[in-house]
Amino acid sequence: MTADRPLLEVNDLKKHFPIHGGLLGGVTAKVYAVDGVSFDIRRGETLSLVGESGCGKSTVGKAILRLFKLTDGEVRLDGERIDNMPAGKLRMMRKRIQVVFQDPFSSLNPRMKVRDILAEPLINFGMPHRAAEIGALMDKVRLPRDAINRFPHEFSGGQRQRIGIARALAPGADLIICDEAVSALDVSVKAQIINLLADLQDELGLALLFISHDLATVEHLTHRVAVMYLGKIVELTDRRTLFARSHHPYTRALLSAVPVPDPLAKRNRIILKGDVPSPINPPSGCRFHTRCPFVFDRCKIEEPLLRSVGVGHMSACHLDEIPGGQVVPGTA
Amino acid sequence: MSATFSAAPDLPGILPVPKERGRIGGFIYRHPAIAIGGALVLLMILIAIFAPYLGTRDPTSLAPAKRTREPPMPLDWLNYWLGLDGRPRNADYWFGSDMLGRDVYSRVLYGSRVSLMVGFSVAFCASIVGTTIGLCAGFIRGLDAVVMRVMDGLMSIPPILLAIALMALTRASVQNVIVAISIAEFPRVCRLVRGVVLSLREQPYVEAAIASGTRVPVIIWKHILPNTLAPLMVQATFICASAMITEATLSFIGAGTPPIIPSWGNIMAEGRALWQVKPYIVFFPAIFLSITVLSVNLLGDGLRDALDPRLAKRL
């Protein structure tokens, strides 16, 4: 194993959900939720996965967590494949990848005390779970230690999200998947939780996969961003490049939709026409061609590949191949 | 015009002042159905337990000379207590005697033992079996379709017919009645539990438990089962009431509890031939059965209202 090997490598990940129907319950169609996604995450790095709802970003997170079997592709943790791991080994691997969910109300069992919620992963992995260890977890997420004997309903949304983060920290994970972890929170609480995550990342060297639909949130804590559209990554780059020189028309449309806190600011909104096509029957060629303002013939036939367009900058658009075809941001 | 403000006038009683109620008083006020139903069920349980000490005689001893004694009327008792009249006729037979001279009062009180035992045992057995199968069906995808089609099949047969058929296969005894009615009732529990499991297993806290390496049996025990208890309890009370009726029906048509054991169904079955001339033999067990079933149903309704968070929030 080389020292610079990424913590997590995802290669051509696919997840198709069958739709059962008919008299005998046979498979009548498939939802192409995730259709060939590749990326990697290094230790201590934050990768954000952004896109509209229904683009498959949460499915990617759940696939890495192995909450279901993959249709195709491979996922490696420290070079070891985890997508086809046998159940016994998988259970111990789960120690290293943890999750924080969006809804702080349904992600904690209402009938368990905080102490038991935090002890559960510790018990599962045979780690000590005395009051001292659980108190230390409460310290890490800046909650009072004496709150461990309370039930989740006695906490506010932000506090519950901290409990969810403490649970994810409990087994000493290397990678935490934050599935819309701050989307359900108020702006002020959101900022606190983002700061907490950033502090924890510095303290513990955590890698974060931050799944979000909100680019403004992502901007504050991410190192790199992957933009997803209909089950595919359309652009993958570091934060600065994304916000300054993004290539893909979809990324630029997303960026133009981020609210700017200045009512007088001149904005060049790119308004996309229509809705996201159904992932049951995705469009041919480039999946974005039905809504792309720069669409041309080739887009409807040939699917663009994710190609390198700069240092650490990947984009999947036919325009990238045309010299000067890139529309400069701001003129769109 | 005066510059001073007068004191605020007493507000008319737009907002009712909450009345001071004690803990028990407050509970009765908030959940009258549970209080009334629970009290009546408790009363029936006490009657069944203390039947030998409530002025009863041996419910099976025959007295051919004292057949079909009619019970005294309430007016007779009133006149007696007011001193207007002597002790009423047949004062020893509060509910009268049947065609074999057995005391109906004693038989009805002892009969409550069979009814309550069958009701509670069926509720318990059907809940245990139904919950176990429902949990498995809800959690194991491959099992779900097969098990639920079998349950649909069982549910398509009316419970009473299924119980009759099962009783026809075995010897008449209270245990067999319990087994037969439990088999007829448990698919409902199974369907209920499976539905709850299907909705709970998609909850983020269950997914988080899977992601933190919790084994499936522990997930079922710690995360799923506690959250199925509320609907299960409600369903169990309804099964209890329905089982008591089924037991009485089976006994009435002679396919249930053996005739030697007094049960409400048996007493009614035996009084059936005489019901036009001696209606009290049927009347007393019937009124006890009705009150018991009503109170169990009332308790179930109250529990459902109290435990269902959507209904409990109402003012």
Interface residues (C-beta under 8 A of the other chain):
Chain A: G25 K62 L65 L67 R91 M92 R94 K95 I97 Q98 V99 F101 Q102 D103 S106 S107 L108 N109 P110 R111 M112 E120 P121 N124 F125 G164 R167 A170 P171
Chain B: A145 Q203 P204 Y205 E207 A208 A209 I210 A211 S212 G213 T214 R215 K222 H223 P226 N227
